[in-house]
């Protein structure tokens, strides 16, 4: 079979491919049949097949090179593309498979010679569509954000929170330090008394007056600290101490709010509290208010921090609470809040046994106060300035209006936070801990306690009908309401900072109001020229009458003694005529008699006394008007007038 000629159509495995066949179709065949088109190719195919079949029939009988039952002959002599059947017909077979045609044209060509031919239609492949352009890749890729966002204390969130808190504290410090001025009456009083108290402690020097009889805080606590700092750093140094106390209070507020709620509420609470007018003023005000707020904040932080510890651990909050009362007696108004807070924060973990925690804290505070009172002796200032303070003439409507101006926005935010907290313990960004939150009644009690504490100072001073120091006392209550205000701010913003513009708006409005109100409250008379002139006319022998006598007594303590200065609030005087005078009449008659060597008045603090003094100066040959020093405050133009005895 080696001399057998195989037709061109049998050489190619792709027999039915017209393009492949056309490549094998020789130039001579094209010339023989004279066709180059498709019909010529088909005629050539038939003729080649016919000739091959005739040649195969004239050759000797042979066995098929490959049949279905002879698998081993492939290696004996190769294979032929077909074989004769018993009927003498030619069968196309390759490895035992009959021919199948998937091309209609090829089937029409070879079917007459292949009785086993079959046609199988093949679905045409879909035409290729135009490739869609690949989307352009963004210039940046946002990292995956955890569902809880800032609501859990991860390492990253803690670092972010501390960084933001640092910015808040820097802003707070800047807002307080921008307020400048000479010593206010209360500042001069406490610092000057601190010098006398310090001398009494160190050297046994007799006190000029009993400061404990009319101070609203123990004179051997903050005044001693203020006097010691003033000796080294002056008034500015004492004010910086107050700033440090207020910055510490803001930091404690952040920490306890994060413990109560979450990081975002803590940042909101610190941010809102830092821009209140009382916070700004007390941060640069040399009085014991800043120290008292810091101590109350430290006690509240200890209460919240020890909520899961044993009941006796809450006693850590007792010393700062008792000390806060000693520093400023008005702090006692907030001690019940600390006791109830100790119960509420532990109720979630201890149930009814949390009541014992409140009893422990309350007992500890009372014991410490009793010990302090036993060793300090009588404190008449408690009754005269706090428990039995003289009633004034200010109306409730006026005090409510001013209280709303000074802290209304933060109070409303706290009220909104309380309502939101009662209705839903967590926002949607922490759904997996919904079952771990405290009960609704506990949440309601916590919200009412902290938010309601902001109303204590206004309510008490409305009871007394006096607005004195209300602008400072409002800040005490707002410190306790600030955690709920921060929570309200967080709910206003929404999960994952959905509405940050609302939180920014609340902060900016509070900031603007606080700055304007603080500037107005910090508007003191500029006493620089007045004290400079008095230094030239006073000595340690004379008697001096001065409105706000604490200011010249503080600045001129090296030239005069405390007892040489007479204030304009109250006076008893026996005149040269032998009569006893009191009140404004005493001041009028004393001036007529020429009792004082120098008189300093401006009429803003004691207008009734000022009018009585002017009446005593009419046609009075004992005095001459020596100097007039104008100054400006938020209430308008004023002037110090100084009369010197001839």
C-alpha positions as CSV (number, residue, x, y, z in Angstrom):
1,X,0.0,0.0,0.0
2,X,3.0,2.2,-0.1
3,X,2.6,3.1,-3.8
4,X,-1.0,4.1,-3.3
5,X,-1.7,7.7,-4.2
6,X,-3.8,9.6,-1.7
7,X,-6.1,12.3,-3.0
8,X,-5.6,15.8,-1.9
9,X,-8.8,15.8,0.0
10,X,-7.6,12.9,2.3
11,X,-4.4,14.6,3.4
12,X,-5.9,17.4,5.4
13,X,-7.5,16.7,8.8
14,X,-9.8,19.7,8.2
15,X,-11.3,18.0,5.1
16,X,-14.4,20.2,5.0
17,X,-12.7,23.5,5.4
18,X,-13.0,25.3,2.1
19,X,-10.0,27.5,2.8
20,X,-7.8,24.6,3.6
21,X,-8.8,22.7,0.5
22,X,-8.3,25.6,-1.6
23,X,-4.6,25.8,-0.4
24,X,-4.1,22.1,-1.4
25,X,-5.8,22.5,-4.8
26,X,-2.9,22.6,-7.2
27,X,-2.4,25.0,-10.0
28,X,-2.5,22.1,-12.5
29,X,-6.0,20.9,-11.3
30,X,-7.2,24.5,-11.7
31,X,-5.9,24.5,-15.3
32,X,-7.4,21.1,-16.1
33,X,-10.9,21.9,-15.0
34,X,-10.8,25.5,-15.8
35,X,-12.5,26.6,-12.6
36,X,-11.4,28.8,-9.8
37,X,-14.6,29.5,-8.2
38,X,-16.6,27.4,-5.7
39,X,-18.4,25.3,-8.3
40,X,-15.1,24.3,-9.8
41,X,-13.8,23.2,-6.5
42,X,-16.8,21.0,-5.9
43,X,-16.4,19.3,-9.3
44,X,-12.7,18.7,-8.7
45,X,-13.5,17.2,-5.4
46,X,-16.0,14.7,-6.9
47,X,-13.7,13.7,-9.7
48,X,-10.8,13.1,-7.3
49,X,-12.9,11.0,-5.1
50,X,-14.3,9.0,-8.0
51,X,-10.8,8.2,-9.3
52,X,-9.6,7.2,-5.9
53,X,-12.5,4.8,-5.5
54,X,-11.9,3.1,-8.9
55,X,-8.2,2.6,-8.1
56,X,-9.1,1.0,-4.9
57,X,-11.5,-1.5,-6.5
58,X,-9.0,-2.6,-9.2
59,X,-6.3,-3.4,-6.5
60,X,-6.2,-6.7,-4.7
61,X,-8.7,-7.4,-2.0
62,X,-7.4,-6.0,1.3
63,X,-8.5,-5.7,4.8
64,X,-9.3,-2.4,6.1
65,X,-6.5,-0.6,7.7
66,X,-8.7,0.0,10.7
67,X,-12.0,-1.5,11.6
68,X,-14.1,-1.3,14.8
69,X,-12.8,-4.8,16.0
70,X,-9.1,-4.4,15.1
71,X,-7.5,-1.9,17.4
72,X,-4.0,-3.4,17.2
73,X,-3.5,-2.8,13.5
74,X,-2.8,0.9,13.9
75,X,0.7,0.1,14.9
76,X,1.2,-2.6,12.3
77,X,0.8,-0.6,9.1
78,X,-0.8,2.7,9.7
79,X,-4.4,3.4,8.8
80,X,-6.4,4.2,5.7
81,X,-9.0,6.7,5.6
82,X,-11.7,4.1,4.8
83,X,-12.5,0.5,3.8
84,X,-14.9,-1.7,1.8
85,X,-17.9,-3.1,3.5
86,X,-19.4,-6.5,2.9
87,X,-21.8,-5.1,0.4
88,X,-18.9,-3.6,-1.6
89,X,-19.6,0.0,-0.7
90,X,-16.9,2.3,0.5
91,X,-17.2,3.5,4.1
92,X,-15.3,6.5,5.4
93,X,-14.1,5.7,8.8
94,X,-11.4,7.1,11.0
95,X,-10.6,5.1,14.1
96,X,-14.0,3.4,14.0
97,X,-16.1,6.6,13.7
98,X,-18.3,7.2,10.8
99,X,-18.2,10.5,9.0
100,X,-20.1,13.4,10.4
101,X,-20.4,16.6,8.6
102,X,-21.0,19.9,10.2
103,X,-20.8,21.9,7.0
104,X,-23.7,21.7,4.6
105,X,-21.5,22.2,1.5
106,X,-19.1,19.4,2.5
107,X,-22.0,17.1,3.2
108,X,-23.5,17.7,-0.3
109,X,-20.1,16.9,-1.8
110,X,-19.3,13.6,-0.1
111,X,-22.7,12.1,0.8
112,X,-23.0,10.3,-2.6
113,X,-19.9,8.3,-1.9
114,X,-20.4,7.8,1.8
115,X,-23.5,5.8,2.8
116,X,-22.8,6.4,6.5
117,X,-22.5,10.1,6.1
118,X,-24.6,12.2,8.5
119,X,-25.1,15.9,8.9
120,X,-25.1,17.7,12.2
121,X,-26.0,21.3,12.2
122,X,-23.9,23.5,14.5
123,X,-25.3,26.7,15.9
124,X,-23.2,29.6,14.6
125,X,-21.1,31.4,17.1
126,X,-22.5,34.8,18.0
127,X,-20.9,37.6,16.2
128,X,-18.4,39.4,18.5
129,X,-19.7,42.6,20.0
130,X,-17.7,45.7,20.4
131,X,-15.7,45.5,23.6
132,X,-17.0,47.8,26.3
133,X,-14.4,50.3,27.4
134,X,-12.9,49.5,30.8
135,X,-13.9,52.0,33.5
136,X,-11.2,54.3,34.5
137,X,-9.6,53.6,37.8
138,X,-10.0,56.4,40.4
139,X,-6.9,58.3,41.5
140,X,-7.3,57.1,45.1
141,X,-9.0,54.3,46.9
142,X,-10.8,54.7,50.2
143,X,-9.8,52.2,52.8
144,X,-12.5,50.0,54.3
145,X,-14.3,51.7,57.2
146,X,-15.4,49.6,60.2
147,X,-19.1,49.7,60.8
148,X,-18.6,51.1,64.3
149,X,-16.5,54.0,63.1
150,X,-15.5,56.1,66.1
151,X,-17.9,54.5,68.5
152,X,-15.5,51.9,69.9
153,X,-12.3,52.5,71.7
154,X,-9.7,51.1,69.4
155,X,-6.1,52.2,69.5
156,X,-6.6,54.4,66.5
157,X,-9.7,56.1,67.8
158,X,-8.1,56.8,71.1
159,X,-5.2,58.5,69.4
160,X,-7.5,60.5,67.2
161,X,-9.6,61.5,70.2
162,X,-6.6,62.7,72.2
163,X,-5.4,64.7,69.3
164,X,-8.8,66.4,68.9
165,X,-9.0,66.9,72.6
166,X,-5.6,68.7,72.5
167,X,-6.9,71.0,69.8
168,X,-10.0,71.7,71.9
169,X,-7.8,72.6,74.9
170,X,-5.6,74.9,72.9
171,X,-8.7,76.7,71.6
172,X,-10.0,77.0,75.2
173,X,-6.7,78.4,76.4
174,X,-6.6,80.9,73.7
175,X,-10.2,82.1,74.4
176,X,-9.4,82.6,78.1
177,X,-6.0,84.3,77.6
178,X,-7.4,86.8,75.2
179,X,-9.3,88.3,78.1
180,X,-7.1,90.9,79.8
181,X,-7.4,93.5,82.5
182,X,-6.3,94.7,86.0
183,X,-7.4,92.8,89.1
184,X,-11.1,92.5,89.7
185,X,-12.5,93.1,93.1
186,X,-12.9,89.4,94.0
187,X,-9.5,88.6,92.6
188,X,-7.8,91.3,94.7
189,X,-9.7,90.2,97.8
190,X,-8.7,86.5,97.7
191,X,-5.1,87.1,96.7
192,X,-4.5,89.8,99.3
193,X,-6.2,87.7,102.0
194,X,-4.0,84.8,100.9
195,X,-0.9,86.8,101.7
196,X,-2.2,87.5,105.2
197,X,-3.3,83.9,105.7
198,X,0.1,82.7,104.5
199,X,1.9,85.0,106.9
200,X,-0.3,83.7,109.7
201,X,0.5,80.1,108.9
202,X,4.2,80.6,108.5
203,X,5.0,83.2,111.0
204,X,2.0,83.5,113.3
205,X,1.2,87.0,112.2
206,X,-2.2,88.2,113.4
207,X,-4.8,88.4,110.8
208,X,-6.2,91.9,110.1
209,X,-9.8,90.6,110.0
210,X,-11.6,87.3,110.3
211,X,-11.8,86.4,106.6
212,X,-13.6,83.2,107.4
213,X,-16.5,85.2,108.7
214,X,-17.6,86.5,105.3
215,X,-15.7,84.4,102.7
216,X,-17.7,82.0,100.5
217,X,-14.9,79.5,100.8
218,X,-12.3,78.5,103.4
219,X,-9.6,81.2,103.5
220,X,-6.8,78.8,104.2
221,X,-7.4,76.8,101.0
222,X,-7.5,78.6,97.7
223,X,-6.4,82.1,99.0
224,X,-3.2,80.6,100.5
225,X,-2.4,79.0,97.1
226,X,-3.2,82.2,95.3
227,X,-1.0,84.2,97.7
228,X,1.9,81.9,97.3
229,X,1.7,82.0,93.5
230,X,1.3,85.7,93.5
231,X,4.5,86.2,95.5
232,X,6.4,84.5,92.7
233,X,4.5,85.2,89.5
234,X,2.1,88.0,90.2
235,X,-1.5,88.3,89.1
236,X,-0.8,86.7,85.8
237,X,0.6,83.6,87.5
238,X,-2.5,83.2,89.6
239,X,-4.7,83.4,86.6
240,X,-2.7,80.8,84.8
241,X,-3.4,78.5,87.8
242,X,-7.1,79.0,87.2
243,X,-6.6,78.2,83.5
244,X,-4.9,75.0,84.4
245,X,-7.8,74.0,86.6
246,X,-10.3,74.7,83.8
247,X,-8.2,72.8,81.3
248,X,-8.1,69.9,83.8
249,X,-11.9,70.1,84.2
250,X,-12.4,69.8,80.4
251,X,-10.0,66.8,80.3
252,X,-11.9,65.1,83.1
253,X,-15.2,65.8,81.4
254,X,-13.9,64.2,78.2
255,X,-12.7,61.1,80.1
256,X,-15.9,60.5,82.1
257,X,-18.1,61.1,79.1
258,X,-16.2,58.6,77.1
259,X,-16.7,56.1,79.9
260,X,-20.4,56.8,80.1
261,X,-21.1,56.9,76.4
262,X,-18.5,56.8,73.6
263,X,-15.6,58.8,72.1
264,X,-17.7,61.0,69.9
265,X,-20.0,62.1,72.7
266,X,-16.9,62.8,74.8
267,X,-15.4,65.1,72.1
268,X,-18.7,66.9,71.8
269,X,-19.0,67.4,75.5
270,X,-15.5,68.8,75.8
271,X,-15.9,71.0,72.7
272,X,-19.2,72.6,74.0
273,X,-18.0,73.1,77.5
274,X,-14.8,74.7,76.4
275,X,-16.5,77.6,74.7
276,X,-19.0,78.5,77.3
277,X,-18.7,82.1,78.6
278,X,-18.2,80.8,82.2
279,X,-15.4,78.5,81.1
280,X,-13.7,81.3,79.3
281,X,-14.0,83.8,82.1
282,X,-13.0,81.3,84.9
283,X,-10.0,80.2,82.9
284,X,-8.5,83.7,83.4
285,X,-10.0,84.6,86.7
286,X,-8.1,84.4,90.0
287,X,-10.9,83.1,92.2
288,X,-11.7,79.7,93.7
289,X,-14.4,78.9,91.2
290,X,-12.0,77.2,88.7
291,X,-10.5,75.1,91.5
292,X,-14.0,74.1,92.7
293,X,-15.1,73.0,89.3
294,X,-11.9,71.0,88.8
295,X,-12.4,69.2,92.2
296,X,-16.1,68.4,91.4
297,X,-15.0,67.1,88.0
298,X,-12.3,64.9,89.6
299,X,-14.9,63.5,92.0
300,X,-17.4,62.8,89.2
301,X,-14.6,61.1,87.2
302,X,-13.7,58.9,90.1
303,X,-17.4,57.9,90.6
304,X,-17.7,56.9,86.9
305,X,-14.3,55.3,86.8
306,X,-15.0,53.0,89.8
307,X,-18.5,51.9,88.7
308,X,-17.4,48.2,88.2
309,X,-15.2,48.0,91.2
310,X,-16.1,47.1,94.8
311,X,-18.4,49.5,96.6
312,X,-15.5,50.8,98.8
313,X,-13.6,52.0,95.8
314,X,-16.1,54.8,95.4
315,X,-14.5,56.4,98.5
316,X,-11.8,57.7,96.1
317,X,-14.4,60.3,95.0
318,X,-15.0,61.5,98.6
319,X,-11.9,63.6,99.2
320,X,-12.1,65.8,96.1
321,X,-15.9,66.3,96.7
322,X,-15.3,67.4,100.3
323,X,-12.4,69.6,99.3
324,X,-14.5,71.2,96.6
325,X,-17.0,72.2,99.3
326,X,-14.3,73.6,101.4
327,X,-12.8,75.6,98.5
328,X,-16.3,77.1,97.6
329,X,-19.3,76.4,99.7
330,X,-21.7,76.7,96.8
331,X,-20.2,73.4,95.5
332,X,-22.3,71.7,98.2
333,X,-25.2,72.2,95.9
334,X,-23.8,69.5,93.6
335,X,-22.8,66.9,96.2
336,X,-26.2,65.1,96.0
337,X,-25.6,64.7,92.2
338,X,-22.4,62.9,92.9
339,X,-24.1,60.5,95.3
340,X,-27.0,59.7,93.0
341,X,-24.6,59.3,90.1
342,X,-22.7,56.7,92.1
343,X,-25.9,54.7,92.4
344,X,-27.0,55.0,88.8
345,X,-23.6,54.1,87.2
346,X,-23.3,51.0,89.4
347,X,-26.9,49.8,89.0
348,X,-26.2,48.2,85.7
349,X,-23.6,45.9,87.3
350,X,-24.9,45.5,90.8
351,X,-28.7,46.0,90.7
352,X,-30.2,46.9,94.0
353,X,-26.8,46.6,95.7
354,X,-25.8,49.8,94.0
355,X,-27.7,51.7,96.7
356,X,-25.0,50.7,99.1
357,X,-22.4,52.4,96.9
358,X,-24.3,55.7,97.2
359,X,-24.5,55.3,101.0
360,X,-20.7,54.7,101.1
361,X,-19.9,57.8,99.1
362,X,-22.4,60.0,101.0
363,X,-21.1,58.8,104.4
364,X,-17.5,59.4,103.3
365,X,-18.2,63.0,102.2
366,X,-20.0,63.8,105.5
367,X,-17.3,62.3,107.6
368,X,-14.6,64.3,105.8
369,X,-16.6,67.5,106.1
370,X,-17.1,66.9,109.8
371,X,-13.4,66.4,110.4
372,X,-12.6,69.6,108.4
373,X,-15.1,71.6,110.3
374,X,-13.8,70.3,113.7
375,X,-10.3,71.5,113.0
376,X,-11.1,74.7,111.1
377,X,-13.4,76.2,113.7
378,X,-16.4,78.5,113.1
379,X,-17.1,79.3,109.5
380,X,-19.5,82.2,109.5
381,X,-19.1,82.6,105.7
382,X,-21.2,79.4,105.1
383,X,-24.3,81.0,106.4
384,X,-23.6,84.6,105.2
385,X,-22.7,83.7,101.7
386,X,-24.5,80.4,101.0
387,X,-27.1,78.9,103.3
388,X,-28.5,82.1,104.7
389,X,-27.5,84.7,102.1
390,X,-29.3,88.0,102.1
391,X,-32.0,88.2,99.5
392,X,-31.8,90.7,96.7
393,X,-34.2,92.4,94.4
394,X,-33.5,90.7,91.1
395,X,-36.6,89.3,89.4
396,X,-36.9,85.6,88.4
397,X,-37.6,86.6,84.8
398,X,-34.4,88.5,84.5
399,X,-32.3,85.6,86.0
400,X,-34.0,83.1,83.7
401,X,-33.3,85.2,80.7
402,X,-29.7,85.6,81.6
403,X,-29.3,81.9,82.5
404,X,-30.7,81.0,79.1
405,X,-28.3,83.4,77.3
406,X,-25.3,82.0,79.2
407,X,-26.0,78.3,78.8
408,X,-29.3,77.8,76.9
409,X,-27.8,76.1,73.8
410,X,-25.8,73.6,75.8
411,X,-28.9,72.9,78.0
412,X,-31.1,72.3,74.9
413,X,-28.4,70.0,73.5
414,X,-28.3,68.1,76.8
415,X,-32.1,67.9,76.8
416,X,-32.1,66.5,73.2
417,X,-29.4,64.1,74.1
418,X,-31.4,62.8,77.1
419,X,-34.5,62.2,74.9
420,X,-32.5,60.4,72.2
421,X,-30.6,58.3,74.8
422,X,-33.9,57.2,76.4
423,X,-35.4,56.3,73.1
424,X,-32.4,54.5,71.8
425,X,-29.3,53.5,73.7
426,X,-27.0,53.4,70.6
427,X,-26.9,54.7,67.1
428,X,-27.1,52.4,64.1
429,X,-23.4,52.1,63.7
430,X,-23.2,49.6,66.6
431,X,-26.1,47.2,66.1
432,X,-24.4,44.2,67.5
433,X,-24.3,45.5,71.1
434,X,-28.0,46.5,71.2
435,X,-28.7,43.7,73.8
436,X,-25.8,44.9,76.0
437,X,-27.0,48.4,76.7
438,X,-28.6,49.4,80.0
439,X,-32.3,49.5,80.6
440,X,-34.5,52.4,79.5
441,X,-35.3,53.5,83.1
442,X,-31.6,53.7,84.0
443,X,-30.9,55.7,80.9
444,X,-33.8,58.1,81.8
445,X,-32.5,58.4,85.4
446,X,-29.0,59.3,84.2
447,X,-30.2,61.8,81.7
448,X,-32.6,63.5,84.1
449,X,-29.9,63.7,86.8
450,X,-27.2,65.2,84.7
451,X,-29.3,67.5,82.7
452,X,-31.4,68.6,85.7
453,X,-28.3,69.5,87.6
454,X,-27.8,72.5,85.2
455,X,-31.0,74.0,86.7
456,X,-29.8,74.0,90.4
457,X,-27.8,77.2,90.4
458,X,-30.5,79.3,88.6
459,X,-33.2,77.9,90.8
460,X,-31.4,78.6,94.0
461,X,-30.5,82.1,93.1
462,X,-34.0,82.8,91.9
463,X,-35.0,81.7,95.4
464,X,-32.6,84.3,96.8
465,X,-33.6,87.0,94.3
466,X,-30.0,87.8,93.6
467,X,-28.0,87.5,90.4
468,X,-24.6,88.0,92.1
469,X,-22.1,85.4,90.6
470,X,-24.8,83.7,88.7
471,X,-22.7,84.0,85.5
472,X,-20.1,81.8,87.2
473,X,-22.4,79.4,89.0
474,X,-24.1,78.5,85.7
475,X,-20.9,76.8,84.6
476,X,-21.0,74.4,87.6
477,X,-24.3,72.9,86.5
478,X,-23.4,72.9,82.8
479,X,-20.3,70.8,83.6
480,X,-22.7,68.0,84.7
481,X,-25.0,68.5,81.7
482,X,-22.2,68.6,79.2
483,X,-22.0,64.7,78.8
484,X,-25.6,64.6,77.6
485,X,-25.0,67.7,75.5
486,X,-22.1,65.9,73.8
487,X,-24.3,62.9,73.3
488,X,-27.0,65.1,71.8
489,X,-24.4,66.6,69.5
490,X,-23.3,63.1,68.4
491,X,-26.9,62.1,67.6
492,X,-27.4,65.4,65.7
493,X,-24.5,64.5,63.5
494,X,-25.7,60.9,63.0
495,X,-24.0,57.6,62.4
496,X,-20.7,57.8,60.5
497,X,-20.8,61.6,60.5
498,X,-23.9,61.7,58.2
499,X,-24.7,65.4,59.1
500,X,-21.4,67.0,60.3
501,X,-22.6,70.4,59.4
502,X,-25.2,70.3,62.2
503,X,-22.6,69.6,64.8
504,X,-20.4,72.3,63.5
505,X,-23.2,74.8,63.5
506,X,-24.0,74.0,67.2
507,X,-20.4,74.4,68.1
508,X,-19.9,77.7,66.2
509,X,-23.0,79.3,67.6
510,X,-22.0,78.4,71.1
511,X,-18.5,79.7,70.5
512,X,-19.7,83.0,69.2
513,X,-22.2,83.5,72.0
514,X,-19.5,82.5,74.5
515,X,-16.9,84.9,73.2
516,X,-19.3,87.9,73.2
517,X,-20.7,87.1,76.6
518,X,-17.2,86.5,78.1
519,X,-15.9,89.8,76.8
520,X,-18.8,91.6,78.4
521,X,-18.5,89.8,81.7
522,X,-14.7,90.4,81.8
523,X,-15.0,94.1,81.4
524,X,-13.4,95.5,84.6
525,X,-12.4,99.1,85.5
526,X,-8.8,99.7,84.5
527,X,-7.2,100.7,87.8
528,X,-3.7,101.2,86.5
529,X,-3.7,105.0,86.7
530,X,-5.7,105.1,89.9
531,X,-3.3,102.9,91.8
532,X,-0.3,104.7,90.4
533,X,-1.6,108.0,91.7
534,X,-2.6,106.7,95.1
535,X,0.9,105.3,95.6
536,X,2.0,109.0,95.8
537,X,-0.5,110.1,98.5
538,X,-1.0,107.1,100.8
539,X,1.1,105.8,103.7
540,X,0.7,103.5,106.7
541,X,-0.9,106.2,108.9
542,X,-3.9,107.5,107.0
543,X,-7.5,106.3,106.7
544,X,-8.9,105.8,103.2
545,X,-12.4,105.3,101.7
546,X,-12.5,103.5,98.4
547,X,-15.2,101.9,96.3
548,X,-13.9,98.4,95.7
549,X,-11.3,99.0,98.4
550,X,-9.9,95.5,97.8
551,X,-8.2,96.6,94.6
552,X,-6.0,99.4,96.0
553,X,-5.5,97.4,99.2
554,X,-4.1,94.6,97.0
555,X,-1.9,96.7,94.8
556,X,-0.7,99.0,97.6
557,X,-0.2,96.3,100.4
558,X,3.4,97.3,100.6
559,X,2.4,100.9,101.4
560,X,-0.7,100.4,103.5
561,X,-2.4,97.9,105.8
562,X,-5.7,96.1,105.1
563,X,-7.4,97.9,108.1
564,X,-6.6,101.3,106.7
565,X,-9.2,100.9,103.9
566,X,-12.9,101.4,104.3
567,X,-15.3,99.9,101.8
568,X,-18.6,101.5,100.7
569,X,-21.0,98.7,101.7
570,X,-21.6,99.3,105.4
571,X,-20.4,101.6,108.1
572,X,-21.1,102.6,111.7
573,X,-19.8,106.0,112.7
574,X,-20.0,108.3,115.7
575,X,-19.9,111.9,114.5
576,X,-18.1,114.8,116.1
577,X,-21.5,115.9,117.2
578,X,-21.8,112.8,119.4
579,X,-24.5,111.2,117.4
580,X,-24.3,107.6,116.1
581,X,-24.8,107.1,112.4
582,X,-25.1,104.0,110.2
583,X,-25.5,103.2,106.5
584,X,-25.4,106.1,104.0
585,X,-25.8,108.6,106.8
586,X,-22.6,107.4,108.4
587,X,-20.6,107.9,105.2
588,X,-22.2,111.4,104.7
589,X,-21.3,112.6,108.2
590,X,-17.8,111.0,108.2
591,X,-16.9,113.0,105.0
592,X,-18.3,116.2,106.5
593,X,-16.1,115.6,109.6
594,X,-13.0,115.0,107.4
595,X,-12.5,111.5,108.7
596,X,-10.7,110.1,105.5
597,X,-7.4,111.2,104.1
598,X,-8.2,110.0,100.6
599,X,-11.6,109.2,99.0
600,X,-11.8,107.1,95.8
601,X,-15.2,106.7,94.1
602,X,-16.7,105.9,90.7
603,X,-20.3,105.2,91.5
604,X,-20.7,101.9,89.7
605,X,-20.7,99.5,92.7
606,X,-22.3,101.5,95.5
607,X,-24.5,104.2,93.9
608,X,-26.3,105.0,97.1
609,X,-23.0,105.5,99.1
610,X,-21.7,107.5,96.2
611,X,-24.5,110.0,96.4
612,X,-24.1,110.3,100.2
613,X,-20.4,111.0,99.8
614,X,-21.1,113.7,97.1
615,X,-23.5,115.3,99.5
616,X,-20.9,115.3,102.2
617,X,-18.4,116.9,99.9
618,X,-20.6,119.9,99.0
619,X,-19.2,123.1,100.4
620,X,-16.7,120.9,102.3
621,X,-13.4,122.7,102.8
622,X,-11.6,119.6,104.0
623,X,-11.2,118.0,100.5
624,X,-10.1,118.9,97.1
625,X,-10.7,116.9,93.9
626,X,-7.1,115.8,93.1
627,X,-7.5,113.6,90.0
628,X,-10.0,112.1,87.6
629,X,-9.1,108.9,85.6
630,X,-11.6,107.8,83.0
631,X,-12.1,104.2,81.9
632,X,-14.5,102.2,79.7
633,X,-16.4,99.0,80.4
634,X,-19.2,97.2,78.7
635,X,-21.7,99.4,80.5
636,X,-20.2,102.6,79.1
637,X,-17.8,105.4,80.0
638,X,-16.9,106.0,83.7
639,X,-14.2,107.6,85.8
640,X,-12.3,107.2,89.0
641,X,-12.5,110.5,91.1
642,X,-10.0,111.0,93.8
643,X,-10.4,113.5,96.6
644,X,-7.5,114.3,98.8
645,X,-7.7,115.9,102.3
646,X,-6.2,119.4,102.4
